[in-house]
Amino acid sequence: MQALLQQIENYKAEIAATNAITVDEVEAFRIKYLGTNGLVKTVMGEMKNVPNENKKKFGQILNDFKIFVQEKYNNLKESTSDTTLKTDDSFDWSLPGNPAVVGTRHPLSLVRNQIVSIFQKLGFAVAEGPEVEDDWHNFGAMNLPEDHPARDMQDTFYVNQNPSWLLRTHTSSVQARIMENEKPPIRVICPGRVYRNETISARAHCFFHQVEGLYIDENVSFADLKQTLYFFVQEMFGKDVKVRFRPSYFPFTEPSAEMDISCLICESKGCNVCKHTGWVEILGSGMVHPKVLENFGIDSNKYTGFAFGMGVERITQLKYRVNDLRLYSQNDVRFLKQFTGVV
Ligand code: PHE
């Protein structure tokens, strides 16, 4: 017993004097003293030879010894990593660090956010609706009965499992959902993704994005529609851009108009984007058709409204000169990182 205590003291002295510098030396220390066949284990093994009346006292001593070795090991480990770093001349501490790469917002998200915030300034609320729709909200309620020729304007993806479900072809379906649930006055914009069965090319894709607008109240006029969209264009593209309305046709608006802006790519000199006309169409619009209002029990003698739907890809193309629609969905970082820092 006395001999064992003496031995522990000797080990302690030996351990205290150990000076491990390299990582390998520290590891050797660990194996020698703390490993599965290490000294601490061996000394602990002596416990079984200690007479019962001394077990408690001796257990305490062994435990302290173990802690002592563990602490020494921790100290060695810490100072080793320090010395390695300080003495390693091969590392140039003045080198600049590797900056963390910060992601960017997708250009379509950037432009959508810009569009949304412009209309928020005018008091429009934001609403969203489902991308998988039923026939009624996408077509029927919007005054396109089943045999209406205007359904041909949009090649539709139908859902195999249930032919009355489809991928919405326009965000006008959200208009239907809003009128279904809310009473006028309604002043809302609906950003979202839409789908059409188009062959994918630089100019067409099977999905794209729209922002729909709907404003219904008493005495809403076509002048309100024009003024709202003028404001939007000026905020989005600046004061110099020119605007024109062309009569058009949509089954859910009457009268209907498409809005063009002067081509920002060629400054109206003529290019592929404006098909050498100097003008680019950015949205469809019109006064909400009385039948659409009546579909939702809104009294069309009391209330009038306007609606519009714009293409986010087209606006992004004009703003950032993106000339191939496919770039938006290819996830090529060389394309995406050009929008770093744009808010
Ligand atoms: N839904 C039409 C389209 O996708 C755009 C539109 C919306 C036109 C609202 C008029 C009013 O082409």
Residues whose N, C-alpha, C, O or C-beta is under 5 A from the ligand:
A	BS01	LIG	T169 H170 S172 F250 T253 G284 S285 G286 A307 F308 G309
